[in-house]
């Protein structure tokens, strides 16, 4: 099986990509680039454990190719798709119905191709994150003061809305753009108004640019610090949080699925730390539930990911 397929493969009637395969491809992850995706390993493990005869493949598609790729997948009888950077917003626009988080963020990472030809869209990043926090730290988001780094982009936006929708104790949005932070804060403020509490939205929701005195204070006071920035992708990347702000009372969750400077420095300070593999598993499991209406074997998915990770 090829590392990934392309629009040209979908269009090639003479050499169908199922040629020579005993099991048909019925699920896919679409991105640009896509060769690095870990989703095939864990989703294939879930399919095999459930006895579903289907392959999960990668398709690399440039932004201008995305709509045509989805159309051809539907035509070829695919069950659904996962969608990653940079197609999540485009995926949302193709859906005839979406869940609340997708509508709030304008972003979809799971497509379900319905028998009537319509496409349903879901964002499983947020609920996958909530499940991961519960699993890793034995606490729910609603009971935590959260500092979310990289709030306005990519998965960070879904995490921001998830924290707000679950009415976390306090949420500090952090990022580089003051304008985007204030816009997001305004959109989330209604979730933090509670007539039964003395505090108002301004007491429980804040937005600060990175590395300012208010940002530093909010990080120090937080229970949970989440890194949803791109820092950590490269081995030479610095931590998004100055080590002096980290302490043993912190819970640290990093969306990077490998060790990086942030995680290592947090551990050195005595914090409880988790990387993003648990979120990857849980958002993938939620996608599987949307496609088939059954819960996948989480342990099989996690084992496949850990083997791939090693």
C-alpha positions, 0 to 999 in steps of 0.5 A: 500500500502506498504511503498516501494517495492523491486526486490523480489516483482517485481519477485513474480508472485504469489503475484503481487504488484497490487493485491487488488489495484483498480489503477495500479502502473505505475510510481516509484522512485528508490533509496537505501534507499527510504522510506524517499522519498517525491516524491510519495505524490506530484506525486500522487497528480499530477496524480489525478489532471490530471485524470490519473489512475495510482499509483506512488510507491517507490522501494528500490534497492541495486546498484547491483539490479538496472539494473534488476529492470529497466528491469522488470519495462519496462516489466511490462508496467511502464511509467517511473521512478524517480531515486535518490541516488545512482543510477543516474549514473547507470541510465544514462548508461541504456539510449539510448538517454539523454538530454544535462545536463544528458550528461554533468553530466553523471547523470539521475534522470528521465527515460521515457520508450518508446513504442519501448522498448528504455529508454530516460533519463533526468536530471530535477534537474538543470532546476528545481533549475533554476525555483525555484530560479526564483519563490522564488527570482524573479530573473534569474540565469544569473543575479546573482553571485553564490556561490555553496557549494557542487559543485562536488557531487550529485545534486550539479554537476547538479546545477553547470552545470546549472549555467554555461549553463545559463551564471550566472554573476559569479560562485564560486565552493566550496567543500572539494577536491581541485582536484575535484574542479579544474577538474570541473572548467576546464570543465565549463570554456568554458561557461564563455568565452564571446568575448563581455565582458571584463572579461575572464573565470578566472574573472567569474569562481572560485573554492575554498576549504571550509573555506579558505580566498578566499572561505570566500571572495567569499561567502561575495561577492555573491548574491546567496549562495546555499547549496548542501552539506549534512550538515543540514540532521541531527539536530546537523549539523552546518551551512556550512557557518560561520554566520559572512559571511552572511548578509541582501543582500544575497539570500540563497537557501538550498537543505534541505527541512526542517529548519536547522542551515544554514537557521536559521542563514541566516534569523537571519542576514536578508537574504532572505531564501528558503528551497529545497521544491520548487526545489523538486516540479519543478524537479518533475513537469518537470519529469511529463511533460516528462512522459505525455507531459502535465504540471501538477497541480503545486499547487496540488503537492506543497500542497501535499508536504506541508501536507507531510512536516508538 
